Amino acid sequence: MVLRKLYPHVKVLNVYGDLEDGSHSDGRVKNPSSKSLRYLVSPKVKSYKEKKFTGPMAQHSRLRENPQVLKTAISFPWPNS
């Protein structure tokens, strides 16, 4: 919470996974916990965007390998490109 005062120009992209197996999680982190980042940073950053990914490739350790996540992360700083 201290850091949110230091970065008013930052754009935040919060990606999280849902295995859609009834756990409401990526297998490690519950979705409500992932979504709580908004509360911590959104009032003090330039923008905040949240994106949920679903299915087997949305497992916590596989998110970084998910082509959809990579595409979203790469295009995030340049949304109109």
LINRA-V837861 format. One record per residue. N is the residue number from 1. D_CENTER is the distance of its C-alpha to the mean C-alpha in Angstrom with 1 decimal. Layout:
n=N d_center=D_CENTER
n=N d_center=D_CENTER
//
This chain:
n=1 d_center=17.5
n=2 d_center=20.1
n=3 d_center=17.9
n=4 d_center=16.5
n=5 d_center=20.1
n=6 d_center=20.3
n=7 d_center=17.7
n=8 d_center=18.4
n=9 d_center=18.0
n=10 d_center=14.4
n=11 d_center=11.8
n=12 d_center=8.2
n=13 d_center=5.3
n=14 d_center=2.0
n=15 d_center=2.0
n=16 d_center=4.7
n=17 d_center=8.4
n=18 d_center=11.5
n=19 d_center=14.8
n=20 d_center=16.7
n=21 d_center=19.4
n=22 d_center=19.7
n=23 d_center=17.7
n=24 d_center=14.7
n=25 d_center=12.7
n=26 d_center=11.7
n=27 d_center=15.1
n=28 d_center=14.3
n=29 d_center=11.8
n=30 d_center=12.5
n=31 d_center=10.2
n=32 d_center=11.8
n=33 d_center=11.0
n=34 d_center=7.3
n=35 d_center=7.8
n=36 d_center=10.4
n=37 d_center=8.5
n=38 d_center=9.6
n=39 d_center=13.1
n=40 d_center=13.1
n=41 d_center=12.3
n=42 d_center=12.7
n=43 d_center=16.5
n=44 d_center=16.9
n=45 d_center=14.7
n=46 d_center=15.7
n=47 d_center=12.8
n=48 d_center=9.4
n=49 d_center=7.5
n=50 d_center=5.2
n=51 d_center=5.5
n=52 d_center=7.0
n=53 d_center=9.1
n=54 d_center=12.4
n=55 d_center=15.4
n=56 d_center=16.7
n=57 d_center=14.5
n=58 d_center=11.4
n=59 d_center=13.1
n=60 d_center=11.4
n=61 d_center=13.8
n=62 d_center=13.7
n=63 d_center=10.1
n=64 d_center=11.4
n=65 d_center=14.4
n=66 d_center=13.1
n=67 d_center=14.6
n=68 d_center=12.4
n=69 d_center=9.3
n=70 d_center=11.7
n=71 d_center=13.1
n=72 d_center=10.1
n=73 d_center=9.4
n=74 d_center=13.2
n=75 d_center=13.8
n=76 d_center=11.3
n=77 d_center=13.9
n=78 d_center=16.6
n=79 d_center=15.8
n=80 d_center=19.6
n=81 d_center=20.4
//
